[in-house]
Amino acid sequence: MKYYIDLTEHENNLAEKIDFGIIKQTMNEVQEAYHTNQEPIVKLMRSLLRRGAIPRQRMLYWEDPEYNTGGYGKSRREVFERNGTCGEDIYIHIHFLTYLYYFLFGSTLPNSVIEKFEKQVGNPEWISSSDILLIEKYVRSLVREHDLEKDYAAEEFFKLSLDIGLDVYYARRVRDSVKRMPRGGSVENVPGRNLRY
């Protein structure tokens, strides 16, 4: 709840109509949810953008190439555009759901993991290059302790780092330290694979 953005009553009603769990459903259910999601997602995004409700770091995650190391110099939005999806059509693309979820609620890491990470980081303004080494080590221990799938965990820790207030350089260091871990964890233990509002 801590990283949920404040929604107006109208926005909350729209968000409640969105099925964030379609990745886990049958193809018929995916298609039905895809069509049902389109109208509330577009209306919700219009409202959020109109009033500037999405936190700055989450917009940068979406729009700034520096926040997308796998984008070959393109932002996440530009990747959609390069693949032929532009304007509001992006919002109704099935792969936009994970970004919308982040805009609204933040990282999908378990609350216990979020709390431990916050405690380890402390005040982000005091973090130095020597501190980040300890944080990287601690994050890897959290991934092992909670048996998190590393690619999922790497990206979610990156999002959480940004939300906590680490600058993008340190947030990328956290993400990369998890990505370099030996493969492990289980796909079943990926909270973000079955998102529901």
MARBA-3410 file (N, C-alpha, C, O; in Angstrom, 1 decimal):
197
0.8,-1.2,0.0,0.0,0.0,0.0,0.9,1.3,0.0,0.4,2.3,-0.5 ~ 2.0,1.2,0.6,2.9,2.4,0.7,3.2,3.1,-0.6,3.2,4.3,-0.6 ~ 3.4,2.3,-1.6,3.8,2.9,-2.9,2.6,3.1,-3.9,2.8,3.4,-5.0 ~ 1.4,2.8,-3.4,0.2,3.0,-4.3,0.0,4.5,-4.4,0.2,5.3,-3.5 ~ -0.3,5.0,-5.6,-0.5,6.4,-5.8,-2.0,6.7,-5.4,-2.9,5.8,-5.5
-2.2,7.9,-5.1,-3.6,8.4,-4.7,-4.4,8.5,-6.0,-4.1,9.2,-6.9 ~ -5.6,7.8,-6.0,-6.5,7.9,-7.1,-7.7,8.6,-6.8,-8.2,8.6,-5.6 ~ -8.3,9.3,-7.7,-9.6,9.9,-7.5,-10.6,8.8,-7.4,-10.3,7.7,-7.8 ~ -11.8,9.1,-7.0,-12.9,8.1,-7.0,-13.2,7.6,-8.4,-13.4,6.4,-8.5 ~ -13.2,8.4,-9.4,-13.4,8.0,-10.7,-12.3,7.1,-11.2,-12.6,6.0,-11.8
-11.0,7.4,-10.9,-9.9,6.6,-11.3,-9.9,5.3,-10.6,-9.6,4.2,-11.2 ~ -10.3,5.3,-9.3,-10.4,4.0,-8.6,-11.4,3.1,-9.2,-11.2,1.9,-9.3 ~ -12.5,3.7,-9.6,-13.6,2.9,-10.2,-13.1,2.2,-11.5,-13.4,1.1,-11.8 ~ -12.3,3.0,-12.3,-11.8,2.5,-13.5,-10.7,1.4,-13.2,-10.7,0.3,-13.9 ~ -9.9,1.6,-12.3,-8.8,0.6,-11.9,-9.4,-0.7,-11.5,-8.9,-1.8,-11.8
-10.6,-0.6,-10.8,-11.2,-1.9,-10.3,-11.8,-2.7,-11.5,-12.0,-3.9,-11.3 ~ -12.0,-2.1,-12.6,-12.5,-2.8,-13.8,-11.4,-3.5,-14.6,-11.7,-4.3,-15.5 ~ -10.1,-3.2,-14.3,-9.0,-3.7,-15.1,-8.6,-5.1,-14.5,-8.3,-5.2,-13.3 ~ -8.5,-6.1,-15.4,-8.0,-7.4,-15.0,-6.5,-7.4,-15.2,-6.0,-7.5,-16.3 ~ -5.7,-7.4,-14.1,-4.3,-7.4,-14.2,-3.7,-8.8,-14.2,-2.5,-9.0,-14.3
-4.6,-9.8,-14.1,-4.1,-11.2,-14.0,-4.2,-12.0,-15.3,-4.2,-13.3,-15.2 ~ -4.4,-11.4,-16.4,-4.7,-12.2,-17.6,-3.5,-13.0,-18.1,-3.8,-14.0,-18.9 ~ -2.3,-12.8,-17.6,-1.2,-13.6,-18.1,-1.4,-15.1,-17.6,-0.9,-16.0,-18.3 ~ -2.1,-15.3,-16.6,-2.2,-16.7,-16.0,-3.5,-17.4,-16.5,-3.7,-18.5,-16.1 ~ -4.3,-16.8,-17.4,-5.6,-17.3,-17.8,-5.5,-18.1,-19.1,-4.5,-18.0,-19.8
-6.6,-18.7,-19.4,-6.6,-19.4,-20.7,-6.7,-18.4,-21.9,-6.9,-17.2,-21.6 ~ -6.5,-18.8,-23.1,-6.5,-17.9,-24.2,-7.8,-17.2,-24.4,-7.9,-16.0,-24.7 ~ -8.9,-18.0,-24.2,-10.3,-17.4,-24.3,-10.4,-16.3,-23.3,-11.0,-15.2,-23.6 ~ -10.0,-16.5,-22.1,-10.1,-15.6,-21.0,-9.2,-14.4,-21.2,-9.6,-13.2,-21.0 ~ -8.0,-14.6,-21.8,-7.1,-13.5,-22.1,-7.7,-12.6,-23.2,-7.7,-11.4,-23.0
-8.3,-13.2,-24.2,-9.0,-12.3,-25.2,-10.1,-11.6,-24.7,-10.3,-10.4,-25.0 ~ -10.9,-12.2,-23.8,-12.1,-11.5,-23.2,-11.6,-10.4,-22.3,-12.2,-9.3,-22.4 ~ -10.6,-10.6,-21.5,-10.1,-9.6,-20.6,-9.5,-8.5,-21.4,-9.6,-7.3,-21.0 ~ -8.8,-8.8,-22.5,-8.1,-7.8,-23.3,-9.1,-6.8,-23.8,-8.9,-5.6,-23.8 ~ -10.3,-7.3,-24.3,-11.3,-6.4,-24.8,-12.0,-5.6,-23.7,-12.3,-4.4,-23.8
-12.2,-6.3,-22.6,-12.8,-5.6,-21.4,-11.9,-4.5,-20.8,-12.4,-3.5,-20.3 ~ -10.6,-4.8,-20.9,-9.6,-3.8,-20.3,-9.5,-2.5,-21.1,-9.1,-1.5,-20.5 ~ -9.7,-2.6,-22.4,-9.3,-1.5,-23.2,-9.9,-0.1,-22.8,-9.2,0.9,-22.6 ~ -11.2,0.0,-22.6,-11.8,1.2,-22.3,-11.4,1.8,-20.9,-11.0,3.0,-20.9 ~ -11.4,1.0,-19.8,-11.0,1.6,-18.6,-9.5,2.0,-18.5,-9.1,2.9,-17.9
-8.7,1.2,-19.2,-7.2,1.5,-19.2,-7.0,2.9,-19.9,-6.3,3.7,-19.4 ~ -7.6,3.1,-21.1,-7.4,4.3,-21.8,-7.9,5.5,-21.0,-7.3,6.5,-20.9 ~ -9.1,5.4,-20.4,-9.7,6.4,-19.6,-8.8,6.7,-18.4,-8.7,7.9,-18.0 ~ -8.3,5.7,-17.7,-7.5,5.8,-16.5,-6.2,6.5,-16.9,-5.8,7.5,-16.2 ~ -5.5,6.1,-18.0,-4.3,6.8,-18.4,-4.5,8.2,-18.7,-3.7,9.1,-18.3
-5.6,8.5,-19.4,-5.9,9.9,-19.8,-6.0,10.8,-18.5,-5.4,11.9,-18.4 ~ -6.7,10.2,-17.5,-6.9,11.0,-16.3,-5.6,11.1,-15.5,-5.3,12.2,-15.0 ~ -4.8,10.1,-15.4,-3.6,10.1,-14.6,-2.6,11.1,-15.3,-2.0,11.9,-14.6 ~ -2.5,11.1,-16.6,-1.6,12.0,-17.3,-2.1,13.5,-17.2,-1.3,14.4,-17.1 ~ -3.4,13.6,-17.3,-3.9,15.0,-17.3,-3.6,15.7,-16.0,-3.3,16.9,-16.0
-3.7,15.0,-14.9,-3.4,15.6,-13.6,-2.0,15.3,-13.1,-1.7,15.7,-11.9 ~ -1.2,14.7,-13.9,0.2,14.5,-13.5,0.4,13.6,-12.2,1.2,13.9,-11.4 ~ -0.5,12.6,-12.2,-0.5,11.8,-10.9,0.5,10.7,-10.9,0.8,10.2,-9.8 ~ 1.1,10.3,-12.0,2.2,9.3,-12.0,3.5,9.9,-11.5,3.9,10.9,-12.0 ~ 4.1,9.3,-10.4,5.3,9.8,-9.9,6.4,10.0,-11.0,6.5,9.2,-11.9
7.2,11.0,-10.8,8.3,11.4,-11.8,9.1,10.2,-12.1,9.4,9.9,-13.3 ~ 9.6,9.4,-11.1,10.6,8.3,-11.4,9.9,7.2,-12.2,10.6,6.5,-13.0 ~ 8.6,7.1,-12.0,7.9,6.0,-12.8,7.7,6.5,-14.3,7.7,5.7,-15.2 ~ 7.5,7.8,-14.5,7.4,8.3,-15.8,8.8,8.2,-16.5,8.9,7.9,-17.7 ~ 9.8,8.5,-15.8,11.2,8.3,-16.3,11.5,6.9,-16.7,12.1,6.6,-17.7
11.0,6.0,-15.8,11.2,4.5,-16.1,10.5,4.2,-17.5,11.0,3.3,-18.2 ~ 9.4,4.9,-17.8,8.7,4.6,-19.0,9.3,5.4,-20.2,9.3,4.9,-21.3 ~ 9.8,6.6,-20.0,10.1,7.5,-21.1,11.6,7.8,-21.3,11.9,8.3,-22.4 ~ 12.4,7.5,-20.4,13.8,7.8,-20.5,14.7,6.6,-20.8,14.7,5.6,-20.1 ~ 15.4,6.7,-22.0,16.2,5.5,-22.4,17.3,5.1,-21.3,17.7,4.0,-21.3
17.7,6.1,-20.5,18.7,5.7,-19.5,18.2,4.7,-18.5,18.9,4.0,-17.8 ~ 16.9,4.7,-18.3,16.2,3.8,-17.4,15.9,2.4,-18.0,15.4,1.5,-17.4 ~ 16.3,2.2,-19.3,16.0,1.0,-20.0,17.3,0.4,-20.6,17.5,0.6,-21.8 ~ 18.1,-0.3,-19.8,19.3,-0.7,-20.3,19.2,-1.7,-21.4,20.2,-1.9,-22.2 ~ 18.1,-2.5,-21.5,18.0,-3.4,-22.6,17.3,-2.9,-23.8,16.9,-3.6,-24.7
17.1,-1.6,-23.9,16.4,-1.0,-25.0,17.2,-0.4,-26.1,16.7,0.2,-27.1 ~ 18.5,-0.7,-26.1,19.4,-0.3,-27.2,19.2,1.2,-27.5,19.1,1.6,-28.7 ~ 19.2,2.0,-26.4,19.1,3.5,-26.6,17.7,4.0,-26.7,17.5,5.2,-27.0 ~ 16.7,3.1,-26.5,15.3,3.6,-26.6,14.6,3.4,-25.3,14.9,2.5,-24.5 ~ 13.7,4.3,-25.0,12.9,4.1,-23.8,11.9,3.0,-24.0,11.8,2.5,-25.1
11.3,2.6,-22.9,10.3,1.6,-23.0,9.1,2.0,-23.9,8.6,1.2,-24.7 ~ 8.7,3.3,-23.8,7.7,3.8,-24.7,8.1,3.7,-26.2,7.4,3.3,-27.1 ~ 9.4,4.1,-26.5,9.9,4.1,-27.8,10.0,2.7,-28.4,9.9,2.5,-29.6 ~ 10.2,1.7,-27.5,10.3,0.3,-28.0,8.9,-0.1,-28.5,8.8,-0.8,-29.6 ~ 7.8,0.3,-27.8,6.5,0.0,-28.4,6.3,0.7,-29.7,5.8,0.1,-30.7
6.7,1.9,-29.8,6.6,2.7,-31.1,7.4,2.1,-32.2,6.9,2.0,-33.3 ~ 8.6,1.6,-31.9,9.4,1.0,-32.9,8.8,-0.3,-33.4,8.9,-0.6,-34.6 ~ 8.0,-0.9,-32.6,7.3,-2.1,-33.0,5.9,-1.9,-33.6,5.2,-2.8,-33.9 ~ 5.6,-0.6,-33.8,4.4,-0.2,-34.6,3.2,0.1,-33.7,2.1,0.3,-34.3 ~ 3.4,0.2,-32.4,2.2,0.6,-31.6,2.5,2.0,-31.0,3.5,2.2,-30.3
1.6,2.9,-31.3,1.8,4.3,-31.0,0.6,4.9,-30.3,-0.5,4.4,-30.4 ~ 0.8,6.1,-29.7,-0.3,6.8,-29.1,-1.0,6.0,-28.0,-0.4,5.2,-27.3 ~ -2.3,6.1,-28.0,-3.1,5.4,-27.0,-3.3,3.9,-27.3,-3.7,3.2,-26.4 ~ -2.9,3.5,-28.5,-2.9,2.1,-28.8,-1.9,1.4,-27.9,-2.0,0.2,-27.6 ~ -0.9,2.1,-27.4,0.1,1.5,-26.5,-0.6,1.0,-25.2,-0.3,-0.1,-24.7
-1.6,1.8,-24.7,-2.2,1.5,-23.4,-3.1,0.3,-23.5,-3.3,-0.4,-22.5 ~ -3.5,-0.1,-24.7,-4.4,-1.3,-24.8,-3.6,-2.5,-25.2,-4.2,-3.6,-25.4 ~ -2.3,-2.3,-25.4,-1.4,-3.5,-25.7,-1.3,-4.3,-24.5,-1.1,-3.8,-23.4 ~ -1.4,-5.6,-24.6,-1.4,-6.5,-23.5,-0.1,-6.4,-22.7,-0.1,-6.6,-21.4 ~ 1.0,-6.0,-23.3,2.3,-5.9,-22.5,2.4,-4.6,-21.8,3.3,-4.4,-21.0
1.4,-3.7,-22.0,1.4,-2.5,-21.2,0.9,-2.7,-19.8,1.2,-1.8,-18.9 ~ 0.3,-3.8,-19.5,-0.3,-4.0,-18.2,0.7,-3.9,-17.1,0.4,-3.4,-16.0 ~ 1.9,-4.5,-17.3,2.9,-4.5,-16.2,3.3,-3.0,-15.9,3.6,-2.7,-14.8 ~ 3.4,-2.2,-16.9,3.8,-0.8,-16.7,2.7,0.0,-16.0,3.0,0.8,-15.1 ~ 1.4,-0.3,-16.4,0.3,0.4,-15.7,0.3,0.0,-14.2,0.1,0.8,-13.4
0.5,-1.3,-14.0,0.6,-1.8,-12.6,1.7,-1.0,-11.8,1.4,-0.6,-10.7 ~ 2.8,-0.9,-12.4,3.9,-0.1,-11.7,3.5,1.3,-11.5,3.7,1.9,-10.4 ~ 2.9,2.0,-12.5,2.4,3.4,-12.3,1.5,3.5,-11.1,1.6,4.5,-10.4 ~ 0.6,2.5,-11.0,-0.4,2.6,-9.9,0.1,2.2,-8.5,-0.2,2.8,-7.5 ~ 0.9,1.1,-8.5,1.1,0.4,-7.2,2.6,0.2,-6.9,2.9,-0.1,-5.7
3.5,0.4,-7.8,4.9,0.2,-7.5,5.3,-1.2,-7.7,4.7,-2.0,-8.4 ~ 6.4,-1.6,-7.1,7.0,-2.9,-7.3,6.1,-4.0,-6.8,5.3,-3.8,-5.9 ~ 6.2,-5.2,-7.4,5.4,-6.4,-7.0,6.1,-7.3,-6.0,5.7,-8.4,-5.8 ~ 7.2,-6.8,-5.5,8.0,-7.6,-4.6,7.1,-7.8,-3.3,6.3,-7.0,-3.0 ~ 7.3,-9.0,-2.6,6.5,-9.2,-1.4,6.8,-8.1,-0.4,7.9,-7.5,-0.3
5.8,-7.7,0.4,5.9,-6.6,1.4,7.1,-6.8,2.4,7.8,-5.9,2.7 ~ 7.3,-8.1,2.8,8.4,-8.4,3.7,9.7,-8.0,3.1,10.6,-7.5,3.7 ~ 9.9,-8.3,1.8,11.1,-8.0,1.1,11.3,-6.5,0.9,12.4,-6.0,1.1 ~ 10.2,-5.8,0.6,10.3,-4.4,0.5,10.7,-3.7,1.8,11.6,-2.8,1.8 ~ 10.1,-4.2,2.9,10.5,-3.6,4.2,11.9,-3.8,4.5,12.6,-2.9,5.1
12.4,-5.0,4.3,13.8,-5.3,4.6,14.8,-4.5,3.7,15.8,-4.0,4.2 ~ 14.4,-4.3,2.4,15.3,-3.5,1.6,15.2,-2.0,2.0,16.3,-1.4,2.0 ~ 14.1,-1.5,2.3,14.0,-0.1,2.8,14.9,0.1,4.0,15.6,1.1,4.1 ~ 14.8,-0.8,5.0,15.6,-0.7,6.2,17.1,-0.7,5.9,17.8,0.0,6.5 ~ 17.5,-1.6,5.0,18.9,-1.7,4.6,19.4,-0.4,3.9,20.5,0.1,4.2
18.6,0.2,3.1,19.0,1.4,2.3,19.0,2.6,3.3,19.9,3.4,3.2 ~ 18.0,2.7,4.1,17.9,3.9,5.0,17.6,5.1,4.2,16.8,5.1,3.3 ~ 18.2,6.2,4.5,18.1,7.5,3.8,18.8,7.4,2.5,20.1,7.4,2.6 ~ 18.2,7.5,1.4,18.9,7.3,0.1,19.8,8.5,-0.2,20.8,8.3,-1.0 ~ 19.6,9.6,0.5,20.5,10.8,0.2,21.9,10.5,0.8,22.8,11.2,0.4
22.0,9.6,1.7,23.3,9.3,2.3,24.1,8.2,1.7,25.2,7.9,2.1 ~ 23.5,7.6,0.6,24.2,6.5,0.0,25.4,6.9,-0.8,25.3,7.8,-1.6 ~ 26.5,6.2,-0.6,27.7,6.5,-1.3,28.1,5.2,-2.2,27.4,4.2,-2.1 ~ 29.1,5.4,-3.0,29.6,4.2,-3.8,30.0,3.1,-2.9,29.9,1.9,-3.4 ~ 30.5,3.3,-1.8,30.9,2.2,-0.9,29.7,1.5,-0.3,29.6,0.3,-0.1
28.7,2.3,0.0,27.4,1.8,0.6,26.7,0.9,-0.4,26.1,-0.1,0.0 ~ 26.8,1.2,-1.7,26.0,0.5,-2.7,26.5,-0.9,-2.8,25.7,-1.8,-3.1 ~ 27.8,-1.2,-2.5,28.3,-2.5,-2.5,27.6,-3.4,-1.5,27.3,-4.5,-1.7 ~ 27.4,-2.8,-0.3,26.7,-3.6,0.8,25.3,-3.8,0.4,24.7,-4.9,0.7 ~ 24.7,-2.8,-0.2,23.3,-3.0,-0.6,23.1,-4.1,-1.7,22.2,-4.9,-1.6
24.1,-4.1,-2.6,24.0,-5.1,-3.7,24.1,-6.5,-3.0,23.4,-7.4,-3.4 ~ 25.0,-6.6,-2.1,25.2,-7.9,-1.4,23.9,-8.3,-0.7,23.5,-9.5,-0.7 ~ 23.3,-7.4,0.0,22.1,-7.6,0.8,21.0,-8.0,-0.1,20.2,-8.9,0.2 ~ 20.8,-7.3,-1.3,19.8,-7.6,-2.2,19.9,-9.1,-2.7,18.9,-9.8,-2.8 ~ 21.1,-9.5,-3.0,21.3,-10.9,-3.5,20.9,-11.9,-2.4,20.3,-12.9,-2.7
21.2,-11.5,-1.2,20.8,-12.4,-0.1,19.3,-12.5,0.1,18.7,-13.5,0.4 ~ 18.6,-11.4,-0.2,17.1,-11.4,-0.2,16.5,-12.3,-1.3,15.6,-13.0,-1.1 ~ 17.1,-12.2,-2.5,16.7,-13.0,-3.6,16.8,-14.5,-3.2,15.9,-15.3,-3.5 ~ 17.9,-14.9,-2.6,18.1,-16.3,-2.3,17.2,-16.7,-1.1,16.6,-17.7,-1.2 ~ 17.1,-15.8,-0.1,16.3,-16.1,1.1,14.8,-16.3,0.7,14.1,-17.2,1.2
14.3,-15.5,-0.3,12.9,-15.6,-0.7,12.7,-16.4,-1.9,11.6,-16.5,-2.5 ~ 13.8,-17.0,-2.4,13.7,-17.9,-3.6,13.0,-17.2,-4.8,12.1,-17.7,-5.4 ~ 13.4,-16.0,-5.1,12.8,-15.2,-6.1,13.6,-15.5,-7.5,14.8,-15.7,-7.5 ~ 12.8,-15.5,-8.5,13.4,-15.7,-9.9,14.2,-14.5,-10.2,13.7,-13.4,-10.1 ~ 15.4,-14.6,-10.6,16.4,-13.5,-10.6,16.0,-12.4,-11.6,16.2,-11.2,-11.3
15.5,-12.8,-12.8,15.2,-11.7,-13.8,14.0,-10.9,-13.3,14.0,-9.7,-13.5 ~ 13.0,-11.5,-12.8,11.9,-10.8,-12.2,12.4,-9.9,-11.1,12.0,-8.8,-11.0 ~ 13.2,-10.5,-10.1,13.6,-9.8,-9.0,14.5,-8.6,-9.4,14.4,-7.5,-8.8 ~ 15.3,-8.8,-10.3,16.2,-7.7,-10.8,15.4,-6.4,-11.2,15.7,-5.3,-10.8 ~ 14.4,-6.6,-12.0,13.6,-5.5,-12.5,12.8,-4.9,-11.4,12.6,-3.7,-11.3
12.2,-5.8,-10.5,11.4,-5.2,-9.4,12.2,-4.5,-8.4,11.7,-3.5,-7.8 ~ 13.5,-4.9,-8.1,14.3,-4.2,-7.2,14.7,-2.8,-7.9,14.9,-1.9,-7.2 ~ 14.9,-2.8,-9.2,15.2,-1.6,-9.9,14.1,-0.6,-9.7,14.3,0.6,-9.3 ~ 12.8,-1.0,-9.9,11.6,-0.2,-9.7,11.6,0.3,-8.2,11.3,1.5,-8.0 ~ 11.8,-0.6,-7.3,11.7,-0.3,-5.9,12.8,0.7,-5.5,12.6,1.7,-4.7
14.0,0.5,-6.0,15.1,1.5,-5.8,14.8,2.9,-6.2,15.1,3.8,-5.5 ~ 14.1,3.0,-7.4,13.7,4.3,-7.9,12.7,4.9,-7.0,12.7,6.1,-6.6 ~ 11.7,4.1,-6.5,10.6,4.6,-5.7,11.2,5.0,-4.3,10.7,6.0,-3.7 ~ 12.2,4.3,-3.8,12.8,4.7,-2.5,13.5,6.0,-2.6,13.6,6.7,-1.6 ~ 14.1,6.3,-3.8,14.8,7.5,-4.0,16.2,7.4,-4.4,17.0,8.4,-4.4
16.7,6.2,-4.7,18.0,6.0,-5.2,18.1,6.6,-6.6,17.1,6.5,-7.3 ~ 19.2,7.2,-6.9,19.3,7.7,-8.3,19.5,6.6,-9.3,19.7,5.4,-8.9 ~ 19.3,6.9,-10.5,19.2,5.8,-11.5,20.5,5.0,-11.6,20.4,3.8,-11.9 ~ 21.6,5.6,-11.4,22.9,4.9,-11.4,23.0,3.8,-10.4,23.3,2.7,-10.7 ~ 22.6,4.2,-9.1,22.6,3.2,-8.0,21.5,2.2,-8.2,21.7,1.0,-7.9
20.4,2.6,-8.7,19.3,1.6,-9.0,19.7,0.6,-10.0,19.3,-0.6,-9.9 ~ 20.4,1.0,-11.0,20.9,0.1,-12.0,21.9,-0.8,-11.4,22.0,-2.0,-11.8 ~ 22.7,-0.3,-10.5,23.7,-1.2,-9.9,23.0,-2.3,-9.1,23.4,-3.5,-9.1 ~ 21.9,-2.0,-8.4,21.2,-3.0,-7.7,20.6,-4.0,-8.6,20.7,-5.2,-8.4 ~ 20.0,-3.6,-9.7,19.4,-4.5,-10.7,20.5,-5.4,-11.3,20.3,-6.6,-11.4
21.6,-4.8,-11.7,22.6,-5.6,-12.4,23.2,-6.6,-11.4,23.7,-7.7,-11.9 ~ 23.3,-6.3,-10.1,23.9,-7.2,-9.2,23.0,-8.5,-9.1,23.6,-9.6,-8.9 ~ 21.7,-8.3,-9.2,20.8,-9.5,-9.2,20.9,-10.2,-10.5,20.9,-11.5,-10.5 ~ 21.0,-9.5,-11.6,21.0,-10.2,-12.9,22.3,-11.0,-13.0,22.3,-12.0,-13.8 ~ 23.4,-10.7,-12.4,24.6,-11.4,-12.5,24.6,-12.7,-11.6,25.5,-13.5,-11.7
23.6,-12.9,-10.8,23.5,-14.1,-9.9,23.3,-15.3,-10.8,22.8,-15.3,-11.9 ~ 23.9,-16.5,-10.3,23.6,-17.7,-11.0,22.1,-18.0,-11.1,21.4,-17.6,-10.2 ~ 21.7,-18.6,-12.2,20.3,-18.9,-12.4,19.7,-19.7,-11.2,20.4,-20.6,-10.8 ~ 18.6,-19.3,-10.8,17.9,-20.1,-9.7,16.5,-19.5,-9.5,16.1,-18.7,-10.2 ~ 15.9,-20.0,-8.5,14.6,-19.5,-8.2,13.6,-20.3,-9.0,14.0,-21.0,-9.9
12.3,-20.0,-8.8,11.3,-20.8,-9.5,10.3,-19.8,-10.2,10.0,-18.8,-9.6 ~ 9.8,-20.1,-11.3,8.9,-19.3,-12.0,7.6,-19.2,-11.2,6.9,-18.1,-11.3 ~ 7.3,-20.2,-10.5,6.0,-20.1,-9.6,6.2,-19.1,-8.6,5.2,-18.5,-8.1 ~ 7.4,-18.8,-8.1,7.6,-17.8,-7.1,7.9,-16.4,-7.6,8.9,-15.8,-7.3 ~ 7.0,-16.0,-8.5,7.1,-14.7,-9.1,5.8,-13.9,-8.9,4.9,-14.1,-9.7
5.7,-13.1,-7.8,4.4,-12.5,-7.5,3.8,-11.7,-8.7,2.6,-11.7,-8.9 ~ 4.7,-11.1,-9.5,4.2,-10.3,-10.6,3.6,-11.0,-11.8,3.1,-10.4,-12.7 ~ 3.7,-12.4,-11.7,3.1,-13.1,-12.8,1.6,-13.2,-12.8,1.0,-13.7,-13.8 ~ 1.0,-12.9,-11.7,-0.5,-13.0,-11.6,-1.0,-11.8,-11.0,-1.6,-11.8,-9.9 ~ -0.9,-10.6,-11.6,-1.3,-9.4,-11.1,-2.8,-9.2,-11.1,-3.4,-9.5,-12.1
-3.4,-8.8,-10.0,-4.8,-8.5,-10.0,-5.0,-7.3,-9.1,-4.3,-7.1,-8.1 ~ -5.9,-6.4,-9.5,-6.2,-5.2,-8.7,-6.9,-5.6,-7.5,-7.3,-4.8,-6.7
END
